[in-house]
């Protein structure tokens, strides 16, 4: 029963993150389906709470920008990859170390700092790469916390 509940948790998280990732590209999808444009202002407002949404730093597909910047796209895609991986390997978070998180967070911080002080120009590849790796590790922390909370509660 315990592994079945774990699978339900993993599938639920995967579905939620998949929906979130699809919403990032909703404006691109709305270009193909006319009436969906009605939802764009709401989604832009929702994503503005977590991203600066600068179009020059956003992923562009078919002359339409994603609703978040490239780094945030990487963060969410990294979380999606970790979620997908957790479907097949339940205890993926056991390999998690705080040092991974700190190194990846430091790498992202330095990248943002160096771009802002003009040490080098904004690099989309570095942004998405740092986002993917940090998103992967952050999801594992989230999953580990939910997993431990859920199973500690189940023992009571």
Buried (B, 14 or more C-beta within 10 A) or exposed (E): EEEEEBEEBBEEBBEEBEEEBEBBBBBBEBBEEEEBEEBEEEBBEEBEEEBEBEEEBBBEEEEBBBBBBBBBBBBBBBBBBBBBBBEEEBEBBEEBEEEBBEBBBEBBEEBBEBBEEEEEEBBBEBBBBBBBBBBBBBBBBBBBEBBEEBEEEEEE
